[in-house]
Amino acid sequence: MIIEKLPSIFEPARPVLQKIEDAGFEAYFVGGCVRDTILGDEIHDIDIATSAYPSEIKSIFKRTVDTGIEHGTVMILDHGTGYETTTFRTESGYQDYRRPDSVTFVRSLSEDLQRRDFTINALALRENGEVVDLFDGLGDLKRHLIRAVGDPNERFNEDALRMMRAVRFASKLDFVIDAPTIDGIKKNAHLLEKIAVERTRVELEKLFLGQNPTAGLKDMLETGLYQYCPEFAGKKDQLAGLLLNGNGWNLKNTDQVWGLLCIQLGLDSKQCVGFLKKWKTSNDTIKQVKGIIEAVDAMHRHALDAEALFAAGWPVLEDANAVASIYGWQVNTEELRNEYDNLPIKDTKELAVDGRALIQTAGIKPGPMLGKIIKQLTHEVVTSRIDNYRDLLLKRAEELKQEKG
């Protein structure tokens, strides 16, 4: 197969491959960038593989950086752009089911490609557009099939995360995993526990953001892979409930993903904290997801009043509405935005008085009472019980001081 016109992302890198070839070595674009080129999908970055050893690459190019030279990876700096270039290699021994115990540099493209995970990722592309396909990856792309290169058991013992990558690709590409690969996942699912949670989390997030997430989730459940994810064991029925919602999730970001999972698992905004920490999400994600859960709950109860709008803020409300739509609880997006925009204030900082003014003018001492009064003033402004004017708020603060005194 010849690709007549390569996507523009390849053009600046073609001279790099040509220079390697002029020096007497082989060089190819490899992996996902080749797959996505053939599928017509967006390409985010490119990978280069070569028969040249790291020392040879460094002798060909004046400017290089040793980004992973022990594994054969050298970054070539060309016209202000860096291209990571990795020597063909074989690997052996995977004591941690992730990293090889030893790496051997080879001159053979075939030996290099046969260690890759799936046939659709084991394609190589010459700079002239010629596709090298040694494992019928092109056929699998046409068949919409995810198939391990060689023995699935060997591939998954080399890197157990590949099982999560399989179900993620089922979602991302809307492909089917072939039977031997599915069987390999079933046999080796327990090895996922050997993988760092952070790596598993990234694959799960990508699964839920794919074009057919129910396909990936279905494979996770049927192979038992879910049991070896944090807090998923014993939750098959709850997770399977998401399959009833068809393919129309249309989630846009990871906050929505985790909001959906927490709600589906019946976690409230407090319970979700421990769950998300097990998945090692960021503190910012935890904060956003708590807001999403509370806003979705308000939508479900038809209680999305001014206080709920203020508490959530934007874009949490937008994320919550996307999650609520999966359950049929959403509100009209335009109306939601208008209601939010019409709030008297959208942040406590917009209050016409602050703590300093209350201390200096209203004579309120620093401490718990000050915080309670600011909270009450915010509540009354948000619910339109009082206008957001300095004099009115100072007067009201003095009244609250007397009431709480």
Summary of the structure (lengths in Angstrom):
residues: 405
radius of gyration: 27.7
end to end distance: 82.6
largest distance: 88.0
contacts: 1314
relative contact order: 0.06
helix: 55%
strand: 12%
